[in-house]
């Protein structure tokens, strides 16, 4: 009989020891001495209860490998008193019983389950690629109970302060970069990128003031993207989550504007009135910020009444600005909106009076050319046509050379006012007044696209006034200016001007022949 090797004797002794000391509850566990194949994964460690009950442990062999008892078959039911082995978390939750290092072929242990990550206070960390990376699990001490949560000294305070919405952790430089990126993308109109940047910071464990600013940026990005409902929900979350501060009236005002755009005027007014009540509770040493927020809320209330058709209420709130210590630009805008509300309410005489006072008090304001336009319109509707013509000519004669933007603003309203009033005079048959305005408009711009339509209108006015030679001159200038034109509009005007020139030639020739057939009788010579 061949002599058994020491390795075989050790394995046989271990198996017999386990089989002889197993309890009744563990009697259904099969014992095998078969060696695992090299391609299979090593079985997990036995549960702690089984090791303590049997008093057995893996046996150290000559090759430095340990042999564990084989687990029960999968198809056999486990005993109700037997704890189930978790193949995913056994290595993380069970203290090792041997100091032998695993073979290089053994797979690394998996990440702990989500419950363990929640208990330890750990959270995924956002990286530059935008993919979350789970931090390594905290080691569990052998003496601690498996049900005892592990405290993370680095993140416990941040997680407690950020409550339920903190899911990311960034360095201060990363937060600042994300905030700058979000603001830049929002200004550029890339709302999708702005939403991603602001939302990442809003869900982080950043300081409270940074979280508040990120929420405001996120709400504005949603509104700019056309997702008004999400914008309102973000404002509501911001006001509910954080204590009242200077961000609260700002959120009320911006949320009210979004609600007004959605057609919810009553909810919008409630938000604007909340600004006045909220700011009374805020500490503001100099009162400037408080007054600014109140003025803004009052203006939004008046604007909401105006858009809602409550013109009397709108006039009342707009006129209150004259009683406030408001900026000159705010006073000018409120007075212009007062005139507009009076016009819509039907009191055109009072609206014209407000516009005259506006032009007198704010001659160089950005809204002054618009005031000229509305005043000329009102006077024309009140049948004060000569006064309307005078106001329009006054506007057309204004020359502003401050800066290019201001010049462009004045030029826009000059062209719009002159065109509209000139066409109105022409339609009523007041060809002389229309001709004066067309000629004044020609001095505003020397481009061919601007001059050709005006010259055609001048020719029509000359025809109505029986000034045929002047009409021919206007049409001749059109033909000269459009010699090299390729635009369809200019070519069409040239075609019409040529046709009217031929009509004028035919009319003149016909009149000459008629005069030849019916000569004017010469008076008899008195002598």
C-alpha positions in Angstrom: 0.0 0.0 0.0 1.5 3.4 -1.0 2.4 5.8 1.7 0.1 8.9 2.0 1.7 12.3 1.5 1.6 14.8 4.4 -0.7 17.1 2.3 -3.3 14.4 1.9 -3.2 13.5 5.6 -3.8 17.1 6.6 -6.8 17.5 4.3 -8.3 14.2 5.5 -7.9 15.2 9.1 -9.6 18.5 8.6 -12.5 17.0 6.8 -13.0 14.3 9.6 -12.8 17.0 12.3 -15.6 19.1 10.7 -17.8 16.1 10.1 -17.5 14.8 13.7 -18.2 18.2 15.4 -21.1 19.5 13.3 -24.3 20.2 15.1 -27.8 19.0 14.3 -28.7 22.2 12.5 -25.6 21.9 10.3 -26.1 18.2 9.6 -27.3 18.8 6.1 -24.0 20.5 5.1 -22.0 18.0 2.9 -18.4 17.5 3.5 -16.0 17.0 0.6 -12.3 16.7 0.2 -12.4 17.3 -3.6 -9.9 20.0 -4.6 -11.3 22.9 -6.6 -10.4 23.1 -10.2 -7.9 25.8 -11.1 -10.5 27.6 -13.3 -13.1 28.1 -10.6 -13.1 31.0 -8.0 -12.1 30.1 -4.4 -15.2 29.6 -2.2 -16.1 32.3 0.3 -15.2 32.0 4.0 -17.7 30.1 6.1 -20.0 32.3 8.3 -18.7 33.3 11.7 -21.4 31.3 13.5 -20.2 28.1 11.8 -16.6 28.7 12.7 -17.3 29.4 16.3 -19.7 26.5 16.7 -17.4 23.9 15.3 -14.2 25.5 16.6 -12.5 24.7 13.3 -10.5 27.0 11.2 -8.8 26.8 7.8 -5.7 24.6 8.1 -2.4 26.1 7.0 -0.6 23.6 4.6 2.9 23.4 3.3 2.2 25.3 0.1 0.9 28.3 2.1 -2.7 27.7 0.9 -5.7 27.3 3.1 -8.6 24.9 2.5 -12.1 26.1 3.5 -15.0 23.8 3.9 -17.1 23.7 0.7 -20.3 25.8 0.7 -23.7 24.1 0.6 -25.2 23.4 -2.8 -27.2 26.2 -4.4 -30.2 23.9 -5.1 -30.6 22.8 -1.4 -32.6 25.1 1.0 -30.6 26.7 3.7 -31.5 26.2 7.3 -33.7 29.0 8.8 -31.1 29.6 11.5 -28.2 29.6 9.0 -27.2 33.2 7.9 -27.0 33.6 4.2 -23.6 34.2 2.7 -23.4 37.3 0.5 -20.9 36.7 -2.2 -20.6 40.4 -3.1 -20.0 41.7 0.5 -18.5 38.7 2.4 -14.9 39.9 2.1 -15.9 43.5 3.1 -18.0 42.5 6.1 -16.0 39.5 7.4 -12.6 39.8 9.1 -9.9 37.7 7.5 -8.8 34.6 9.4 -5.4 34.1 7.7 -2.5 36.4 6.8 -1.8 34.7 3.5 -2.0 37.2 0.6 -4.3 36.3 -2.2 -3.0 35.0 -5.5 -2.6 37.5 -8.3 -5.3 35.6 -10.2 -7.9 36.3 -7.6 -10.3 39.2 -8.5 -10.4 42.3 -6.3 -13.3 42.5 -3.9 -16.4 44.4 -5.3 -17.5 47.8 -4.0 -19.6 47.8 -0.9 -23.4 47.9 -1.4 -25.3 51.2 -1.6 -26.5 50.8 2.0 -22.9 50.8 3.3 -22.0 53.9 1.3 -25.0 55.8 2.7 -24.2 54.8 6.3 -20.6 55.9 6.0 -21.6 59.3 4.6 -19.5 58.8 1.5 -20.7 60.1 -1.9 -19.6 59.8 -5.5 -17.1 62.5 -6.5 -17.6 64.4 -9.8 -14.6 64.4 -12.0 -13.8 66.5 -15.1 -15.4 64.0 -17.5 -18.7 64.2 -15.7 -18.6 60.5 -14.6 -19.1 59.8 -10.9 -16.3 57.8 -9.2 -17.2 55.9 -6.0 -14.6 56.5 -3.2 -13.0 53.4 -1.6 -15.0 51.9 1.2 -13.9 52.6 4.8 -12.3 49.6 6.4 -14.5 47.9 9.0 -12.8 47.1 12.3 -13.1 43.5 13.6 -14.4 44.6 16.9 -17.2 46.8 15.5 -20.6 45.4 15.0 -21.8 44.8 11.5 -24.8 47.0 12.1 -22.8 50.0 13.4 -22.4 52.8 10.8 -18.9 54.0 10.1 -18.4 57.7 10.5 -16.4 59.6 7.9 -14.6 62.4 9.7 -13.9 64.3 6.4 -17.4 64.6 5.0 -19.8 64.2 7.9 -20.1 67.9 8.6 -20.6 68.8 4.9 -23.2 66.1 4.4 -25.1 67.3 7.5 -25.1 70.9 6.4 -26.1 70.1 2.8 -29.0 67.9 4.0 -30.5 65.8 1.3 -29.5 67.5 -1.9 -25.7 67.3 -1.7 -24.4 64.6 -3.9 -21.1 66.0 -5.3 -18.0 67.3 -3.7 -15.8 69.9 -5.5 -12.7 71.9 -4.5 -13.1 75.6 -4.2 -11.4 76.3 -7.5 -13.6 73.7 -9.3 -16.7 75.4 -7.9 -15.6 78.8 -9.0 -14.8 77.5 -12.5 -18.2 75.8 -12.8 -20.0 79.0 -11.7 -18.1 81.1 -14.2 -18.7 78.6 -16.9 -22.4 78.5 -16.2 -22.8 82.3 -16.2 -20.8 82.6 -19.5 -22.8 79.9 -21.2 -26.1 81.5 -20.0 -25.0 84.9 -21.5 -24.0 83.1 -24.8 -27.4 81.4 -25.0 -26.0 77.9 -24.4 -28.7 77.1 -21.8 -28.0 73.3 -21.8 -24.4 73.7 -20.7 -25.4 76.4 -18.2 -28.0 74.1 -16.6 -25.4 71.3 -16.3 -22.8 73.6 -14.6 -25.2 75.3 -12.2 -27.0 72.0 -11.3 -23.6 70.4 -10.5 -22.8 73.1 -8.0 -26.3 73.3 -6.6 -26.1 69.6 -5.7 -22.7 69.8 -4.2 -21.6 70.3 -0.6 -20.5 73.9 -1.3 -21.1 76.7 1.2 -24.7 78.0 1.5 -24.1 81.3 -0.3 -22.6 79.4 -3.3 -25.5 76.9 -3.3 -28.0 79.9 -3.3 -26.2 81.6 -6.2 -26.1 78.3 -8.1 -29.9 77.8 -7.6 -30.6 81.3 -9.0 -28.4 80.6 -12.0 -30.1 77.3 -12.6 -33.6 78.9 -12.4 -32.6 81.6 -14.9 -31.1 79.0 -17.2 -34.3 77.0 -17.1 -36.3 80.2 -17.9 -34.0 81.1 -20.8 -34.4 77.6 -22.2 -38.2 77.9 -22.2 -38.7 75.5 -19.3 -40.7 77.9 -17.2 -42.3 75.3 -14.9 -38.8 74.0 -13.9 -37.7 77.6 -13.3 -40.6 78.3 -11.0 -40.0 75.0 -9.1 -36.4 75.9 -8.7 -37.3 79.3 -7.2 -39.8 77.7 -4.9 -37.2 75.1 -3.7 -34.7 77.9 -3.1 -37.1 79.9 -0.9 -38.3 76.9 1.0 -34.9 75.3 1.6 -32.9 78.3 2.9 -33.7 80.9 5.5 -34.9 84.3 4.4 -32.1 86.5 3.1 -31.4 89.0 0.4 -31.8 86.2 -2.1 -35.5 85.8 -1.1 -36.9 89.0 -2.6 -34.8 88.5 -5.7 -36.3 85.0 -6.1 -39.8 86.3 -5.5 -39.4 89.0 -8.2 -37.9 86.6 -10.8 -40.5 83.9 -10.0 -43.2 86.5 -10.4 -42.0 87.5 -13.8 -42.0 83.9 -15.0 -45.5 83.3 -13.6 -46.7 86.5 -15.4 -45.3 85.2 -18.6 -47.2 82.0 -18.0 -50.4 83.9 -17.7 -50.8 83.5 -13.9 -51.3 87.2 -13.1 -52.7 86.6 -9.6 -49.8 84.3 -8.6 -47.4 86.8 -10.0 -48.9 89.7 -8.0 -48.7 87.6 -4.9 -45.0 87.1 -5.4 -44.4 90.8 -6.0 -46.3 91.8 -2.9 -44.3 89.2 -0.9 -41.2 91.2 -1.8 -42.4 94.2 0.1 -43.3 92.1 3.2 -40.0 90.2 3.0 -37.7 93.2 2.8 -39.2 94.7 5.9 -37.6 91.8 7.9 -34.2 92.1 6.3 -31.3 93.9 8.0 -30.1 96.7 5.7 -28.0 99.3 7.4 -28.1 102.0 4.7 -31.5 101.0 3.3 -30.3 101.4 -0.4 -30.8 97.7 -1.2 -34.2 97.7 0.5 -35.5 100.7 -1.4 -34.2 99.3 -4.7 -36.0 96.0 -4.2 -39.3 97.8 -3.2 -39.1 100.0 -6.2 -38.6 97.1 -8.5 -41.5 95.2 -6.9 -43.8 98.2 -7.3 -42.8 98.6 -10.9 -43.5 94.9 -11.5 -46.9 95.2 -9.8 -47.8 98.2 -12.1 -46.5 96.3 -15.2 -48.6 93.3 -14.3 -51.8 95.4 -13.9 -51.0 97.0 -17.3 -50.6 93.7 -19.1 -53.7 92.4 -17.3 -55.8 95.2 -18.6 -56.3 97.0 -15.2 -55.2 100.4 -16.6 -56.4 102.5 -13.7 -54.4 100.4 -11.2 -51.4 100.5 -13.5 -51.6 104.3 -13.7 -51.8 104.6 -9.9 -48.7 102.4 -9.3 -46.7 104.1 -12.0 -47.5 107.6 -10.7 -46.2 106.5 -7.2 -42.7 106.6 -8.6 -42.8 110.4 -8.6 -43.2 110.2 -4.9 -40.2 108.0 -4.5 -36.5 108.8 -4.4 -35.9 106.9 -7.6 -33.2 107.2 -10.2 -33.8 109.4 -13.2 -33.9 106.5 -15.6 -36.6 104.8 -13.4 -38.7 108.0 -13.3 -38.5 108.4 -17.0 -39.6 104.8 -17.7 -42.4 105.1 -15.2 -43.7 108.3 -16.8 -43.6 106.8 -20.3 -45.5 103.7 -19.1 -48.0 106.0 -17.4 -48.7 107.7 -20.7 -49.1 104.3 -22.4 -51.6 103.2 -19.7 -53.6 106.4 -20.1 -53.6 105.9 -23.9 -54.9 102.3 -23.5 -57.6 103.4 -21.0 -58.9 105.9 -23.6 -57.8 109.1 -22.0 -55.7 110.3 -24.9 -55.6 114.0 -23.9 -54.1 113.1 -20.5 -51.6 110.8 -22.2 -50.5 113.5 -24.6 -50.0 115.9 -21.7 -47.8 113.3 -19.9 -45.7 112.8 -23.0 -45.2 116.5 -23.5 -43.9 116.8 -19.9 -41.7 113.8 -20.5 -40.0 115.4 -23.5 -39.5 118.6 -21.6 -38.0 116.9 -18.5 -36.0 114.2 -20.3 -34.8 115.7 -23.6 -31.8 113.3 -23.9 -33.2 110.1 -22.4 -33.1 106.9 -24.4 -36.9 106.8 -24.4 -37.3 110.4 -25.7 -37.5 109.5 -29.4 -40.2 106.9 -28.5 -42.1 109.6 -26.6 -42.0 111.8 -29.8 -43.4 108.9 -31.8 -46.3 108.3 -29.4 -47.1 112.0 -29.0 -47.3 112.4 -32.8 -49.6 109.4 -33.0 -51.9 110.7 -30.3 -52.1 114.1 -31.9 -52.9 112.6 -35.2 -55.7 110.5 -33.6 -57.0 113.6 -31.9 -57.3 115.2 -35.4 -54.6 117.8 -34.5 -52.8 117.1 -37.8 -50.8 120.3 -38.0 -49.5 119.8 -34.4 -48.7 116.2 -35.3 -46.7 117.3 -38.3 -44.8 119.9 -36.2 -43.9 117.3 -33.6 -42.7 114.8 -36.3 -40.5 117.5 -38.0 -39.0 118.4 -34.6 -38.1 114.7 -34.1 -36.6 114.4 -37.7 -34.4 117.5 -37.1 -32.9 116.1 -33.9 -29.2 115.3 -34.4 -27.5 113.2 -31.7 -23.8 112.7 -31.9 -23.0 111.2 -28.5 -22.3 107.6 -29.5 -23.2 105.2 -32.2 -25.7 103.3 -30.1 -27.6 106.5 -29.2 -27.6 107.6 -32.8 -29.0 104.3 -34.0 -31.8 104.5 -31.5 -32.8 108.0 -32.6 -32.5 107.1 -36.2 -34.8 104.1 -35.7 -37.6 106.2 -34.1 -37.1 109.0 -36.6 -37.6 106.7 -39.6 -40.5 104.9 -38.0 -42.3 108.1 -37.0 -41.7 109.9 -40.3 -42.8 106.9 -42.4 -45.9 106.2 -40.5 -47.1 109.9 -40.3 -46.2 110.5 -44.0 -48.2 107.5 -45.2 -51.1 108.6 -43.0 -51.1 112.1 -44.6 -50.9 110.6 -48.0 -53.9 108.3 -47.4 -56.0 111.2 -46.2 -55.1 113.2 -49.3 -52.9 115.7 -47.6 -50.2 115.4 -50.2 -48.4 118.6 -49.3 -47.8 117.5 -45.7 -46.8 114.0 -46.9 -44.3 115.5 -49.4 -42.7 117.6 -46.6 -42.2 114.5 -44.5 -40.8 112.4 -47.4 -38.3 115.0 -48.2 -37.2 115.3 -44.6 -36.8 111.6 -44.3 -34.5 111.6 -47.3 -31.9 113.4 -45.2 -31.6 110.7 -42.6 -29.9 108.1 -44.8 -28.1 108.3 -48.1 -28.2 104.6 -49.0 -29.9 103.5 -52.3 -32.2 101.1 -50.5 -33.5 104.0 -48.3 -33.7 106.8 -51.0 -35.4 104.9 -53.9 -38.7 104.2 -52.1 -38.8 107.8 -50.7 -38.2 109.2 -54.2 -41.0 107.1 -55.6 -43.4 108.4 -52.9 -42.3 112.0 -53.7 -43.1 111.5 -57.4 -46.6 110.3 -56.5 -47.1 113.4 -54.3 -45.9 115.6 -57.1 -48.4 113.9 -59.5 -51.3 114.5 -57.1 -50.3 118.1 -56.8 -50.2 118.4 -60.7 -46.4 119.0 -60.5 -45.5 116.7 -63.4 -42.1 118.0 -64.1 -41.0 117.4 -60.5 -42.5 114.0 -60.7 -40.4 113.2 -63.8 -37.3 114.4 -62.0 -38.0 112.0 -59.1 -38.4 109.1 -61.4 -35.3 110.0 -63.4 -33.2 110.0 -60.2 -34.6 106.5 -59.5 -33.5 105.2 -62.9 -30.0 106.6 -62.3 -29.6 105.2 -58.8 -30.7 101.7 -59.8 -28.6 101.3 -63.0 -26.4 98.6 -61.3 -29.0 97.4 -58.8 -29.6 93.6 -58.5 -32.1 93.5 -55.6 -35.6 92.5 -56.7 -37.3 95.3 -54.6 -35.2 98.0 -56.2 -35.7 96.6 -59.7 -39.5 96.5 -59.1 -39.6 100.2 -58.0 -37.5 101.1 -61.1 -40.0 99.3 -63.3 -43.0 101.1 -61.7 -41.1 104.5 -62.0 -40.5 103.8 -65.8 -44.1 103.0 -66.3 -45.3 106.2 -64.5 -42.8 108.2 -66.6 -44.3 106.8 -69.8 -47.8 107.6 -68.5 -46.7 111.2 -67.8 -45.3 111.4 -71.4 -48.5 110.1 -72.9 -50.6 112.5 -70.8 -48.5 115.5 -71.9 -48.6 114.4 -75.6 -52.4 113.9 -75.4 -52.9 117.4 -73.8 -50.8 118.9 -76.6 -52.9 117.3 -79.3 -56.1 118.3 -77.6 -54.9 121.9 -77.4 -54.1 121.8 -81.1 -57.6 120.7 -82.0 -59.3 123.2 -79.7 -57.1 126.3 -79.9 -57.8 128.8 -77.3 -59.8 131.7 -78.9 -57.8 134.9 -78.9 -59.7 137.8 -77.6 -60.6 140.4 -80.2 -58.5 143.4 -80.7 -60.2 146.2 -79.0 -58.8 148.5 -81.7 
